[in-house]
C-alpha cells in the first residue's frame, strides 16, 4: 500500500510515496520532531480513509413515503450515513412525527432531516412535486443526488367478483403514475451522473400471486417495466426497483391482531428463511441502489426466498 501526502519545505527529505510499513518503521526510529508528528497523523488518516461508509455523506436525498415503514427506515439509514434527507408524505403531522423520531435517535442530525407534505393523487401533483424538489434543493441552489419512492397505502386481496376499474385505476395512480411523474420532475434536479439514482418500489406478487391479487399483480409488474424504461430515459442517472416480499410495517395496522398473526404465519411458512422482513432489512436494498454506481435497470429482491419456495 502506498501513502501519498503533502509536505512542507522543511519536510522535503521525506519521499512523497513509500510503502506504509516503511513509514511506520521510520517513525519508530526517527527523532521526535513536530513535523514528524504531524506527518504521522496525515498518514494514519490517509491509510484509514473510508471507501464505503462515506458514499452518502453530504448527499441530498428525497424519500417519498419516508414517514413510516420501509420509507422511514430508508430515510433513517441515509441520515445515519451522513446524507441530507427530505421525507415526503401525505400529511404534515406524519412528517413532523417522523422528523422528531429521527432527531431523537440522532441528536446531532440538525437540519439534515426535514420534510414536506405532498398529495400524490391530487390534480396538481406535478406542481406539488416541483415544490418538493425546490424545497429539497433550496430553490435550485444545490443539486439532488438520490430519489427513493416508497409511497403506497394499505392493500390486500380483492376477490375477483369485487374488482372494479376504479380500484385498479386508484392503485395505478399512486403506485405507477406517481413515480412516473416524479421521474419527469426529478430529471430537472438530479445531477446527471451515474452517481445519482432514482429508485422505486415494486414487489413479488406478479411472479407468484396468491388468490385475490388480480388488482395488485399488474401494478407490481408495471413498476418493473417502468424501471426498465426509465433506465433508458434518465440515463446516465441510474434507475432501479426494490421488490420486497412480506414485510411487517405500520401498513398492517388496519388488521386485527389475530389477522396480523395469521398473515405473518402464512408468509413465514412460504419463505425459505421462515421469517417475514423488517423495514431495516429492506433499507439495505435502497442503500445498495443509491451506492452502487454500476447498477441500473435492475430489480433487487428481498423476499426471504418466497419466489424460490
C-alpha positions as CSV (number, residue, x, y, z in Angstrom):
1,X,0.0,0.0,0.0
2,X,1.4,3.4,-1.0
3,X,0.7,6.5,1.0
4,X,0.9,10.0,-0.6
5,X,0.9,13.2,1.3
6,X,1.7,16.9,1.1
7,X,4.8,18.1,2.9
8,X,6.3,21.4,3.8
9,X,9.7,22.7,2.6
10,X,11.3,21.5,5.8
11,X,9.9,18.0,5.2
12,X,11.4,17.7,1.7
13,X,13.8,15.0,2.8
14,X,10.8,12.6,3.1
15,X,9.9,10.9,-0.2
16,X,6.4,11.6,-1.4
17,X,5.5,7.9,-1.6
18,X,6.6,4.9,0.4
19,X,5.1,1.6,1.5
20,X,3.1,2.2,4.6
21,X,5.2,-0.2,6.6
22,X,8.3,1.7,5.6
23,X,6.9,4.9,7.0
24,X,5.9,3.2,10.3
25,X,9.4,1.7,10.7
26,X,10.9,5.1,10.1
27,X,8.7,6.7,12.7
28,X,9.8,4.2,15.3
29,X,13.4,5.2,14.9
30,X,13.2,8.9,13.9
31,X,13.7,11.7,16.3
32,X,10.5,13.2,17.7
33,X,10.1,16.4,15.8
34,X,6.9,18.4,15.5
35,X,6.7,17.9,11.7
36,X,7.1,14.1,12.1
37,X,4.2,14.0,14.5
38,X,2.0,15.9,12.0
39,X,3.1,13.7,9.2
40,X,2.3,10.6,11.2
41,X,-1.2,11.8,11.7
42,X,-1.6,12.6,8.0
43,X,-0.5,9.1,7.1
44,X,-2.8,7.5,9.6
45,X,-5.8,9.5,8.3
46,X,-4.9,8.6,4.7
47,X,-4.4,4.9,5.4
48,X,-7.8,4.7,7.2
49,X,-9.9,6.9,4.8
50,X,-13.2,5.1,4.4
51,X,-14.2,4.0,0.9
52,X,-17.7,2.6,1.6
53,X,-19.4,4.2,4.6
54,X,-18.9,7.8,3.3
55,X,-20.6,7.3,0.0
56,X,-23.8,9.1,1.1
57,X,-22.1,11.7,3.3
58,X,-23.3,15.1,2.3
59,X,-25.5,13.7,-0.5
60,X,-29.1,15.1,-0.9
61,X,-31.8,12.5,-0.8
62,X,-35.6,12.7,-1.1
63,X,-37.6,9.7,0.3
64,X,-41.2,9.8,-0.8
65,X,-43.3,7.8,1.7
66,X,-40.5,8.3,4.1
67,X,-42.5,8.7,7.3
68,X,-43.3,5.1,8.0
69,X,-42.3,1.5,7.3
70,X,-39.7,0.9,4.6
71,X,-39.5,4.5,3.6
72,X,-38.8,5.7,7.2
73,X,-36.1,3.0,7.6
74,X,-34.5,4.1,4.4
75,X,-34.5,7.7,5.3
76,X,-33.1,6.9,8.7
77,X,-30.3,4.8,7.2
78,X,-29.4,7.6,4.8
79,X,-29.3,10.1,7.7
80,X,-27.1,7.7,9.6
81,X,-24.7,7.5,6.7
82,X,-24.4,11.3,6.6
83,X,-27.0,12.3,3.9
84,X,-29.1,15.4,3.9
85,X,-32.6,13.9,3.7
86,X,-36.1,15.3,2.9
87,X,-39.0,13.0,3.7
88,X,-42.3,13.5,1.8
89,X,-45.7,12.2,2.9
90,X,-49.4,13.0,2.6
91,X,-49.7,15.0,5.9
92,X,-47.6,17.4,7.8
93,X,-48.4,15.6,11.1
94,X,-46.8,12.4,9.8
95,X,-43.7,14.4,8.7
96,X,-43.4,16.2,12.0
97,X,-43.6,12.8,13.8
98,X,-41.0,11.1,11.6
99,X,-38.6,14.0,11.8
100,X,-38.9,14.1,15.6
101,X,-38.3,10.4,15.8
102,X,-35.1,10.6,13.8
103,X,-33.8,13.6,15.7
104,X,-34.4,11.7,18.9
105,X,-32.4,8.8,17.5
106,X,-29.6,11.0,16.1
107,X,-29.4,14.1,18.4
108,X,-26.7,15.7,16.3
109,X,-28.5,15.5,13.0
110,X,-29.6,19.1,13.0
111,X,-31.2,20.2,9.7
112,X,-30.0,17.1,7.8
113,X,-33.6,15.8,8.2
114,X,-36.6,17.8,7.0
115,X,-39.9,17.1,5.5
116,X,-42.6,18.4,3.2
117,X,-46.2,17.3,2.6
118,X,-47.3,16.2,-0.9
119,X,-50.6,14.8,-2.2
120,X,-49.6,12.2,-4.8
121,X,-53.1,11.8,-6.2
122,X,-54.0,15.5,-6.5
123,X,-54.8,17.0,-9.8
124,X,-51.9,19.4,-9.4
125,X,-49.4,16.7,-8.4
126,X,-46.7,17.9,-10.8
127,X,-46.8,21.4,-9.2
128,X,-46.5,19.8,-5.8
129,X,-43.6,17.7,-6.9
130,X,-41.8,20.7,-8.2
131,X,-42.4,22.5,-4.9
132,X,-41.0,19.4,-3.1
133,X,-37.8,19.4,-5.3
134,X,-37.4,23.1,-4.8
135,X,-37.6,22.6,-1.1
136,X,-35.0,19.8,-1.1
137,X,-32.6,21.8,-3.3
138,X,-33.2,25.1,-1.6
139,X,-34.7,26.7,-4.7
140,X,-32.2,25.0,-7.0
141,X,-29.1,26.2,-5.0
142,X,-28.0,22.6,-4.7
143,X,-28.4,19.6,-7.0
144,X,-30.1,16.5,-5.9
145,X,-28.3,13.1,-5.7
146,X,-31.0,10.4,-5.0
147,X,-34.7,10.0,-5.1
148,X,-36.4,7.0,-3.4
149,X,-40.1,6.3,-4.0
150,X,-41.8,4.0,-1.4
151,X,-45.2,5.6,-1.2
152,X,-48.3,3.3,-1.1
153,X,-51.4,2.8,1.0
154,X,-52.6,-0.4,2.6
155,X,-53.7,-3.1,0.1
156,X,-54.9,-6.6,0.5
157,X,-56.5,-9.4,-1.6
158,X,-59.6,-8.4,-3.6
159,X,-61.9,-11.2,-4.7
160,X,-62.4,-11.2,-8.5
161,X,-66.1,-10.6,-8.0
162,X,-65.3,-7.3,-6.3
163,X,-62.8,-6.0,-8.8
164,X,-63.7,-2.7,-10.5
165,X,-62.0,-0.4,-12.9
166,X,-61.9,2.3,-10.3
167,X,-60.0,0.1,-7.9
168,X,-57.4,-0.7,-10.5
169,X,-57.1,2.9,-11.6
170,X,-56.7,4.0,-7.9
171,X,-53.9,1.5,-7.3
172,X,-52.1,2.5,-10.6
173,X,-52.4,6.3,-9.8
174,X,-50.4,6.2,-6.6
175,X,-48.0,3.4,-7.3
176,X,-47.3,3.7,-11.1
177,X,-48.4,7.2,-12.3
178,X,-46.8,8.7,-9.1
179,X,-43.2,7.5,-9.7
180,X,-43.6,8.2,-13.5
181,X,-44.5,11.8,-13.0
182,X,-41.9,12.1,-10.2
183,X,-39.2,10.9,-12.6
184,X,-40.3,13.5,-15.1
185,X,-39.8,16.3,-12.5
186,X,-36.7,14.8,-10.9
187,X,-34.7,14.8,-14.1
188,X,-34.6,18.6,-13.9
189,X,-33.0,18.5,-10.4
190,X,-30.8,15.3,-10.2
191,X,-27.1,15.5,-11.0
192,X,-26.6,14.0,-14.5
193,X,-24.2,11.3,-13.4
194,X,-24.2,7.5,-12.7
195,X,-23.6,8.5,-9.1
196,X,-27.2,9.7,-9.0
197,X,-30.1,7.4,-8.7
198,X,-33.9,7.1,-8.9
199,X,-35.3,4.1,-7.0
200,X,-38.9,2.8,-7.0
201,X,-40.7,0.1,-5.1
202,X,-42.3,-3.0,-6.7
203,X,-43.0,-6.4,-5.2
204,X,-43.2,-10.1,-5.9
205,X,-46.9,-10.8,-6.5
206,X,-46.7,-10.5,-10.2
207,X,-44.4,-13.6,-10.4
208,X,-46.1,-15.7,-7.7
209,X,-49.5,-14.3,-6.9
210,X,-51.9,-15.6,-4.3
211,X,-55.7,-15.8,-4.8
212,X,-57.2,-12.3,-4.8
213,X,-54.2,-10.5,-6.2
214,X,-55.7,-9.7,-9.7
215,X,-55.6,-6.0,-9.0
216,X,-52.2,-5.7,-7.5
217,X,-50.3,-8.2,-9.7
218,X,-50.4,-6.0,-12.8
219,X,-49.4,-2.9,-10.7
220,X,-46.3,-4.7,-9.4
221,X,-45.5,-5.9,-13.0
222,X,-46.0,-2.4,-14.4
223,X,-43.5,-1.0,-11.9
224,X,-40.8,-3.3,-13.2
225,X,-41.5,-2.3,-16.8
226,X,-41.4,1.3,-15.7
227,X,-38.0,0.7,-14.1
228,X,-36.5,-0.7,-17.3
229,X,-37.9,2.1,-19.4
230,X,-36.8,4.9,-17.1
231,X,-33.3,3.5,-17.0
232,X,-33.1,4.5,-20.7
233,X,-34.9,7.8,-20.4
234,X,-33.0,9.1,-17.4
235,X,-29.5,7.8,-18.3
236,X,-26.8,8.4,-17.1
237,X,-28.9,8.7,-13.9
238,X,-29.5,5.1,-12.6
239,X,-33.0,3.7,-12.1
240,X,-33.7,0.5,-10.1
241,X,-36.6,-1.0,-8.2
242,X,-36.6,-2.8,-5.0
243,X,-39.0,-5.8,-4.8
244,X,-40.0,-6.6,-1.2
245,X,-41.7,-9.8,-0.1
246,X,-43.8,-9.8,3.0
247,X,-42.6,-7.1,5.3
248,X,-44.3,-6.2,8.6
249,X,-44.8,-2.5,8.8
250,X,-47.4,0.0,10.1
251,X,-49.4,-0.9,7.0
252,X,-50.6,-3.9,9.0
253,X,-52.4,-1.6,11.4
254,X,-55.9,-1.8,9.8
255,X,-55.8,-5.6,10.5
256,X,-56.8,-7.0,13.9
257,X,-54.1,-8.6,16.0
258,X,-55.4,-12.1,15.0
259,X,-55.4,-11.2,11.3
260,X,-51.9,-9.8,11.6
261,X,-50.7,-13.0,13.2
262,X,-52.4,-15.1,10.5
263,X,-50.8,-13.1,7.7
264,X,-47.3,-13.3,9.3
265,X,-47.6,-17.0,9.8
266,X,-48.8,-17.5,6.2
267,X,-45.8,-15.8,4.7
268,X,-43.3,-17.2,7.1
269,X,-44.4,-20.7,6.0
270,X,-44.0,-19.7,2.4
271,X,-40.4,-18.4,2.8
272,X,-37.1,-20.2,2.9
273,X,-36.0,-18.2,6.0
274,X,-39.2,-18.9,7.9
275,X,-39.4,-15.2,8.6
276,X,-41.0,-12.0,7.3
277,X,-38.9,-9.0,6.5
278,X,-38.4,-5.8,8.6
279,X,-38.2,-2.3,7.3
280,X,-34.5,-2.3,8.3
281,X,-33.9,-5.3,6.1
282,X,-35.3,-3.5,3.1
283,X,-33.5,-0.3,3.8
284,X,-30.3,-2.1,3.0
285,X,-31.6,-2.7,-0.6
286,X,-32.3,1.0,-1.1
287,X,-28.8,1.9,0.2
288,X,-27.4,-0.5,-2.4
289,X,-29.4,1.2,-5.2
290,X,-28.0,4.6,-4.1
291,X,-24.4,3.5,-3.6
292,X,-23.8,1.1,-6.4
293,X,-22.9,3.3,-9.4
294,X,-22.8,0.3,-11.8
295,X,-26.4,-0.9,-11.3
296,X,-29.3,0.4,-13.3
297,X,-32.4,-1.1,-14.8
298,X,-32.3,-3.8,-12.1
299,X,-34.8,-5.4,-9.8
300,X,-33.4,-6.1,-6.3
301,X,-35.4,-8.8,-4.5
302,X,-35.6,-9.2,-0.7
303,X,-38.4,-11.8,-0.1
304,X,-36.9,-14.4,2.3
305,X,-36.8,-16.8,-0.6
306,X,-40.6,-16.6,-1.3
307,X,-40.1,-16.9,-5.1
308,X,-37.9,-20.0,-4.6
309,X,-40.1,-21.8,-2.1
